[in-house]
Amino acid sequence: MTLPLGVSRPELLVTNLPTPEEVFRVTRIGPRELFQHAVGPSLIALGISIGSGEWLLGPLSVGQYGFVGVGWVILISALLQTFYNVECARYVVATGETPVVGWGRVPPGWRLWVPLSVLVVIFAFIAGGWAASAGQGVYALVHGTVAPAGAEEPRLWAIALLVVVFLITAAARRISRTLELANWVLVGSILVALLLVCLFVVPWSVWWEGVRGFFTPAVPPSGITATQLGGLAGFTALASGLNWYVMGHYRDKGYGMGYRAGYISGMRGERREILASGVTFPDDELNRGLWRRWYRLLLTDMWGVFFVGAMLGMLLPTILMSQAVALSGERPTRADVPTFVAAVLGEEYGPFLFYVALVLGVLILFTTQLGIFEAMVRVTTDAAHATSPRLRALVEGDPRRFYYPFMIVLLVVISIIIHLSLPVALVEWSANMSNLGALLYPFLLIYLNSRLPRPARPRPWHYVVLVLNFLFFGFFFVNFLADFVGDPLVTF
């Protein structure tokens, strides 16, 4: 039995959804099993998010312009992006197909949408700004001082960190699971350490100012450009219109029909095949009940872990930056924002906090580059594997034979690009390019999700929120484009 969905791709096979207990190999899903087994893809997304807007662009904007007007953009962006993540993951859980493969079902078909989507993701994220920023932090850790402008050594450290990402994935049995465990440790350590530093350094009045800034509707502060705001909006939480590039981890986690579709194993893992086309479920009482269970797990993972973590991840670095500005009487620049807080804390409190802040910065930025680097390889592997029978024959059904060579190619390319601009400028570029996705993918998602089996289809108001994503993030991209070629459409 099959179900047609869209154009230019094979029909979906139809079979029953697995139970969560079957997938996670437990007898019941209680609170312990929820966090031990079911939560995971949101942590990979959170690890990426904390190093983009949260450590660089958010603190830079707050450090230069304050909380009011900036905080409101952060909150709206986080809400819209979390909702968008859920809708992207809905398709994955219902079909076992990653979004980049699903886009190929939208008219006019895969020959347009699949290659275009791979190019958009790589074009947006290949700049390597997080690795370059982390390299600055490693330099400061080694030498005890901030790197001079234009120094080569921070870039060499950045390349070394990219090699570490390759080694982590190569050592994995199941890549998604390894990334989850790494992010459990890294994200948990980062948030706890940030909380302790903020409790020690930041007065309660600044805490309140930060929280109030999130919930105070206000126009953007005078002097900030829409391009700066667009970068902040794009990389608050994750990557605005391109968040879908991380949602494929729900397939590898085994959520819903992802369990039937397969996953990418590491070099140490068993060879696993991935279905070239997806699987879905019949509309009957059994599967309606199972779908509701999977959807509740998805909501818990995204709203309970990702959204809460993203807001904490933005609040703590921004209030720390605000206090650093107050202590130093100076404001961060795009050139020094990766190490600004560490330098101020070192001057004020001594070398211990200097090194603590540097380690935090390196870990935060590394978690982001870890997730982004791996995701670019994953998206390309999924796209090529699904659409090219010749490639599937060449790799003999083992996607690892494409995954790892392509990762080495990307490593070389990123190593070249990070020599071309300031790290934060590279991140701002990536953030605004992410907003380009908001002009396209909400509508592709509406097309796909409206054709899922009836129990999995969104409610009408969900489509309205997807259109709001288009309007909010699309505005910033159009303004960025106008600013890039001439004068911005809107200034504040």
Residue pairs with C-beta under 8 A, 6 or more apart in sequence:
1 13
1 14
1 15
1 282
2 11
2 12
2 13
2 14
3 11
3 12
3 14
3 280
3 453
4 11
4 12
5 11
5 12
5 95
5 105
5 280
5 448
5 451
5 452
6 104
6 105
6 106
6 107
6 447
6 448
6 451
7 105
7 106
7 107
7 108
7 109
8 104
8 105
8 108
8 109
8 110
8 111
9 101
9 104
9 105
9 109
9 110
9 277
10 276
10 277
11 277
12 95
12 277
12 278
12 279
12 280
13 277
13 278
13 279
13 280
14 279
14 280
14 281
14 282
15 260
15 279
15 281
16 281
16 282
16 286
16 287
16 290
17 256
17 257
17 281
17 287
17 290
17 291
17 294
18 254
18 256
18 259
18 260
18 290
19 290
19 293
20 29
20 38
20 293
20 294
20 297
21 27
21 28
21 29
22 259
23 254
23 255
23 259
24 33
24 37
24 38
24 254
25 37
26 33
26 37
29 37
29 38
29 297
34 297
34 300
38 297
38 300
38 301
39 300
39 301
39 305
40 176
40 177
40 180
40 249
40 253
40 301
41 89
41 176
41 180
41 246
41 247
41 249
41 250
41 253
41 255
41 301
42 301
42 302
42 305
42 306
42 309
43 180
43 183
43 184
43 187
43 305
43 306
43 309
44 176
44 179
44 180
44 183
44 246
44 249
44 371
45 85
45 238
45 243
45 246
45 247
45 249
45 306
45 371
46 183
46 187
46 305
46 306
46 309
46 310
46 313
47 179
47 182
47 183
47 186
47 187
47 367
47 368
47 370
47 371
48 238
48 239
48 246
48 367
48 368
48 371
48 372
48 375
49 235
49 236
49 237
49 238
49 306
49 309
49 310
49 313
49 368
50 187
50 190
50 309
50 310
50 313
50 364
50 367
50 368
51 130
51 364
51 365
51 366
51 367
51 368
51 369
52 130
52 235
52 238
52 239
52 368
52 427
52 430
52 431
53 74
53 231
53 232
53 234
53 235
53 236
53 237
53 314
53 431
54 236
54 310
54 313
54 314
54 317
54 364
55 317
55 338
55 361
55 364
55 365
55 368
56 129
56 133
56 235
56 337
56 338
56 365
56 424
56 427
57 228
57 231
57 232
57 235
57 236
57 424
57 427
57 428
57 431
58 70
58 74
58 232
58 236
58 314
58 317
58 318
58 321
59 317
59 318
59 320
59 321
59 332
59 337
59 340
59 341
60 321
60 332
60 334
60 337
60 424
61 70
61 224
61 228
61 229
61 232
62 70
62 71
62 210
62 213
62 318
62 321
62 322
63 321
63 322
63 324
63 325
63 331
63 332
63 337
63 340
64 224
64 331
64 332
65 220
65 221
65 223
65 224
66 213
66 221
66 322
67 209
67 210
67 212
67 213
67 214
67 318
67 322
68 212
68 213
68 216
68 218
68 221
69 213
69 218
69 219
69 220
69 221
69 224
70 213
70 220
70 221
70 224
70 229
70 232
71 210
71 212
71 213
71 214
71 215
71 216
71 318
72 213
72 214
72 215
72 216
72 217
72 218
73 220
73 229
73 232
73 233
73 236
74 214
74 232
74 233
74 236
74 314
75 214
75 215
75 311
76 233
76 472
77 232
77 233
77 234
77 236
77 237
77 240
77 472
77 473
78 236
78 237
78 307
78 310
78 311
78 314
79 307
80 465
80 468
80 469
80 472
80 473
81 236
81 237
81 238
81 240
81 243
81 469
82 237
82 302
82 303
82 306
82 307
82 310
83 462
83 465
83 466
83 469
84 240
84 241
84 243
84 442
84 445
84 465
84 466
84 469
85 238
85 243
85 247
85 302
85 306
86 298
86 299
86 302
86 303
87 445
87 449
87 458
87 462
87 466
88 99
88 243
88 244
88 247
88 445
89 247
89 250
89 255
89 298
89 302
90 295
90 298
90 449
90 452
90 456
90 458
91 97
91 99
91 102
91 445
91 448
91 449
91 452
92 98
92 99
92 102
92 247
92 248
92 250
92 251
92 255
92 256
92 258
93 250
93 255
93 256
93 257
93 258
93 294
93 295
93 298
93 456
94 256
94 257
94 280
94 281
94 291
94 452
94 453
94 456
95 102
95 257
95 278
95 279
95 280
95 452
96 251
96 256
96 257
96 258
96 259
96 260
96 261
96 275
96 278
96 279
96 280
97 251
97 261
97 277
97 278
97 386
98 247
98 248
98 251
98 379
98 382
99 117
99 244
99 245
99 247
99 248
99 441
99 445
100 114
100 117
100 118
100 121
100 244
100 245
100 248
100 379
100 382
100 383
101 114
101 277
101 278
101 382
101 383
101 386
101 387
102 278
102 448
103 110
103 113
103 114
103 117
103 441
103 444
103 448
104 110
104 113
104 114
104 386
104 387
105 448
106 113
106 444
106 447
106 448
110 387
113 444
114 383
114 386
114 387
115 383
117 379
117 383
118 379
118 380
118 383
120 242
120 433
120 436
120 437
121 242
121 245
121 375
121 376
121 379
122 376
122 380
122 410
123 433
124 239
124 242
124 430
124 433
124 434
124 436
124 437
125 239
125 372
125 375
125 376
125 430
126 376
126 410
126 413
126 414
126 417
127 414
127 417
127 418
127 421
127 426
127 427
127 429
127 430
128 158
128 162
128 369
128 414
128 415
128 417
128 418
128 426
129 418
129 423
129 424
129 425
129 426
129 427
129 429
129 430
130 365
130 366
130 368
130 369
130 372
130 423
130 427
131 158
131 159
131 161
131 162
131 365
131 366
131 369
131 373
131 414
131 418
132 154
132 155
132 158
132 418
132 423
132 426
133 338
133 361
133 365
133 423
133 424
133 427
134 157
134 158
134 161
134 338
134 361
134 362
134 365
134 366
134 369
135 153
135 154
135 155
135 156
135 157
135 158
135 159
135 160
135 161
135 418
135 423
136 146
136 147
136 154
136 338
136 339
136 423
137 338
137 339
137 342
137 358
137 359
137 361
137 362
137 365
138 154
138 157
138 160
138 161
138 362
139 146
139 147
139 151
139 153
139 154
139 157
140 146
140 147
140 339
140 342
140 358
141 355
141 358
141 359
141 362
142 157
144 351
146 336
146 339
146 343
147 153
147 154
147 339
149 335
155 418
155 419
158 415
158 418
159 411
159 415
159 418
161 366
161 369
162 369
162 373
162 411
162 414
162 415
163 411
164 366
165 369
165 370
165 373
165 374
166 404
166 407
166 408
166 411
168 178
168 179
168 182
168 370
169 175
169 178
169 266
169 374
169 404
169 407
170 266
170 267
170 268
170 404
171 178
171 266
171 267
171 268
172 178
172 179
172 265
172 266
172 267
172 268
172 269
173 265
173 266
173 268
173 269
173 270
174 252
174 263
174 265
174 266
174 269
175 252
175 263
175 264
175 265
175 266
175 374
175 378
176 249
176 252
176 253
176 263
176 264
177 252
177 253
178 266
179 249
179 370
179 371
179 374
180 253
182 367
182 370
183 367
183 371
186 363
186 366
186 367
187 309
187 367
189 363
190 313
190 360
190 363
190 364
190 367
191 309
191 312
191 313
191 316
193 356
193 360
194 316
194 317
194 320
194 360
195 312
195 316
197 320
197 345
197 353
197 356
197 357
197 360
198 207
198 316
198 319
198 320
201 320
201 323
201 345
201 349
201 353
202 319
202 320
202 322
202 323
203 323
206 319
206 322
206 323
206 326
207 319
209 319
209 322
210 315
210 318
210 319
210 322
211 315
214 311
214 315
219 492
220 226
220 229
220 492
221 492
222 492
223 492
224 492
225 483
225 488
225 491
225 492
226 475
226 476
226 479
226 480
226 483
226 488
226 489
226 490
226 491
226 492
227 428
227 432
227 476
227 479
227 480
227 483
227 484
227 488
228 428
229 476
229 492
230 431
230 432
230 435
230 473
230 476
230 477
230 479
230 480
231 427
231 428
231 431
231 432
232 431
233 240
233 431
233 435
233 472
233 473
233 476
234 240
234 431
234 432
234 434
234 435
234 473
234 476
235 427
235 430
235 431
235 434
236 310
236 314
237 243
237 306
237 307
237 310
238 246
238 310
239 245
239 246
239 430
239 431
239 434
239 437
240 431
240 434
240 435
240 437
240 438
240 469
240 473
241 434
241 435
241 436
241 437
241 438
241 439
241 440
241 441
241 442
241 469
241 473
241 474
242 434
242 437
242 441
244 437
244 441
244 445
245 375
245 376
245 379
246 371
246 375
248 378
248 379
248 382
250 256
250 258
250 298
251 258
251 261
251 262
251 263
252 258
252 263
252 264
254 263
255 294
255 297
255 298
256 291
256 294
257 278
257 279
257 280
257 281
260 275
260 279
261 274
261 275
261 278
261 279
262 272
262 273
262 274
262 275
263 272
263 274
264 272
264 274
264 378
264 381
264 399
264 400
264 403
265 271
265 272
265 400
266 400
267 400
267 404
271 397
271 398
271 400
273 397
273 398
274 382
274 385
274 399
276 385
276 386
276 389
276 392
277 386
280 452
280 453
281 287
281 290
281 291
281 453
282 453
283 453
283 454
283 455
287 453
287 455
288 455
291 453
291 455
291 456
292 455
295 456
317 341
317 364
320 341
321 332
321 340
321 341
324 332
324 340
324 341
324 344
324 345
325 331
325 332
327 344
327 347
327 348
328 344
328 347
328 348
332 340
334 422
334 424
334 425
334 428
335 422
335 424
336 343
337 424
338 361
338 365
338 423
338 424
339 358
339 361
341 357
341 361
342 353
342 354
342 355
342 357
342 358
342 361
343 354
345 353
345 354
345 356
345 357
346 353
346 354
346 357
373 407
373 410
373 411
373 414
374 407
376 410
377 403
377 406
377 407
377 410
378 403
380 406
381 399
381 402
381 403
381 406
382 399
384 391
384 402
385 391
385 392
385 395
385 399
385 402
391 402
394 401
395 401
395 402
417 426
418 426
421 429
432 476
432 477
432 480
434 473
435 473
435 474
435 476
435 477
435 480
436 477
437 473
438 469
438 470
438 472
438 473
438 474
438 477
439 470
439 474
439 477
442 466
442 467
442 469
442 470
443 466
443 470
445 466
446 463
446 466
449 456
449 457
449 458
449 462
450 457
450 458
450 463
478 489
479 488
479 489
479 490
482 488
482 489
